[in-house]
Amino acid sequence: GTQQSSATIDVETESGAEKEGTYQVPAGKVFGITDIVVANFQGDEGVLTISFGERKITTIALETFRNQDYHWVTPIQIPENATVTAAVTCAKPGTPATG
């Protein structure tokens, strides 16, 4: 059978910089991506690319969302020991949230 699980890749970067966050699928497991939730609290401008190996899952312009979720009916299967990467390039920081 299958077991539900989740993973968080948190990436923070500064203006003009690129940074990556990763998640490695454990040995003996297959990670099925059905949902991705992204957050851009400051409204930064730039690009987010989510991939594994040579396969690009999606590329999203940061300025098009603050909080957004994406869903796939058929899971994207990530094999054991593969690494999911979230790469963020910040072109221009937004205004920090207050409160």
RASULVEN-V153033 format. One record per residue. N is the residue number from 0. OMEGA is omega in whole degrees, -180 to 180 (NA if undefined). Layout:
{{N & OMEGA} {N & OMEGA}}
This chain:
{{0 & 179} {1 & 179} {2 & 178} {3 & 176} {4 & 177} {5 & 177} {6 & 178} {7 & 172} {8 & -178} {9 & -179} {10 & 174} {11 & 180} {12 & -179} {13 & -178} {14 & 178} {15 & -176} {16 & 173} {17 & 179} {18 & 179} {19 & 170} {20 & -175} {21 & 171} {22 & 178} {23 & 179} {24 & -179} {25 & 176} {26 & 179} {27 & -178} {28 & 169} {29 & -179} {30 & 180} {31 & 179} {32 & 176} {33 & -177} {34 & 173} {35 & 176} {36 & -180} {37 & 180} {38 & 179} {39 & -169} {40 & -177} {41 & -175} {42 & 178} {43 & 174} {44 & -179} {45 & -175} {46 & 172} {47 & 176} {48 & 177} {49 & -176} {50 & 167} {51 & -174} {52 & 179} {53 & -176} {54 & 176} {55 & 178} {56 & 179} {57 & 171} {58 & -175} {59 & 173} {60 & -177} {61 & -175} {62 & -179} {63 & -180} {64 & 167} {65 & 173} {66 & -177} {67 & 175} {68 & -180} {69 & -175} {70 & 175} {71 & 178} {72 & 177} {73 & -178} {74 & 171} {75 & -174} {76 & 177} {77 & -175} {78 & 179} {79 & 178} {80 & 176} {81 & -178} {82 & 173} {83 & -177} {84 & 171} {85 & -179} {86 & -179} {87 & 171} {88 & -179} {89 & 178} {90 & -178} {91 & 179} {92 & 176} {93 & 180} {94 & 180} {95 & 177} {96 & 177} {97 & 175} {98 & NA}}
